[in-house]
């Protein structure tokens, strides 16, 4: 695993993993209520690590805007994932996280930048790190 990469092995791809996150997972919101993270963790020494996904609902805006938000969320996670991944592996936890926008949409935020998203994602990752 690369330090700053985000390979396919690090992404949630299976429907059963999404179902696990959405049925048994916990929901937390960033301090400014801009981003929501739904996560699930379990003890699993042999598969310890983090898998992540990024979801934006259709009513948030047009496809171009939604794809930009997903790219920004992905980039913010990618740049700051090392501490969370290290904690999960050290504690022997298998962690699934789905990031999605909560308080932002295209009507209220015509232009959105990485500087708007990054602190929110970092705060959510720190909350998750303390909980596992």
N, C-alpha and C positions, 0 to 999 in steps of 0.2 A: 504494500500500500504506500503510495506516494504521500509525502507530507501535505502537499497542497493540491493534490489531484482529487477527482471525484469519479471513481471508476464505476462500472456497472455492478460490481460486487458490493458496492457501498450504497446502492439505491434499492428501495423497496420496489419489487417487480411483481411479486406473487399476490393473487387475490386474497389468499388466506392471511397473509401478513397485513394487508389493508383492513380486512375484517377484524383481525385481532386488535389492531390499533383503535379502530372506531367503536368496537363493542366493549373492550375491557380497558382501554387506555384512559389516561387522565388528560384533561384539557387545562392549559394555562394560557394566560394572556400577558403580553408585554406590558410594562408599566404605563406606557402611553396609549395602550389599547389599540395599537396599529396592527400587530401580528398575533396570530394564535398558533400555538403548538399543541398537537395531540401526540402523546407518547405512551409507550408501553414497554416495560422491562421485565425480564425474568432471569433467574439464575441459570446460566448455561456456560460452563467452563470451556467446553470444546468449541462452541460457536460464539465466544465472547466478541463483542464489537458493536458497531453502530450502523444501522441502515436508515436511510432518510429518503423522504419524498417531498415534493412541493406541489401544492394543489391550489388552484384559483377558480372560484365558482364563476359561472358564465355571466351572472348579473353584475359582476364587478366592473365589467367594461368590455370593449371590443377585443378581438383576438390579439391584435398587435400590443395593446396595453397589458393584457393578461400575460402574454409571453414575456414581455419586458419585466413584469413583476416576478415571474418565475425565475428568470435569468438573474435578477438582482438578489433574490432570496438564495439561490444556489451559490452565487458568488460570495455572499456574506457568510454563509455556512462554510464553504470551502476554505476560506481564508482563516477561519477561527476554529476549526474542528479538532485540532490536535489535542487540546486539553481534555475535551469531552471524550474522545476516543481512548485516550490513555487511561482516564478514570474508569471507563466501562471495562476495559481489558484487565486492569489491575484488580477490580472488584469481581471479575468473572460474570459480568452482566451482558445479556443480549438485549440491545436497545433499538426500538423502532420509533422514528419520529416523523410526523407529517407537519410541515410548516405551511400556513396559509394566511392570506391577509384577513384582517378582521375589521379595522376601522378605516381602511383606505379603499377607495374605488375611483373609477375614472371621472365621475362627476365632481368629486371633491378635490381630487389630485390629478390634474391634467398631466403634469410632468412629475415624475418620481425619479429619485436619484439614489445611488448606493449610500450616500451619507445619511439619507432618511431611514434606510432599512437596517444598516449595519448595527447601530447601538441596540436596536430592539432585538435582533437575532442574538447578539452577544448576551443580553440580559436573560433571554429565554434559555439559552444554553447553560448559563450559570445556575439558574433555578433547577434545571433538569439534573445538572451535575451534583448539586447538593442533595437532591431527592434520591438518587440511585445509591 
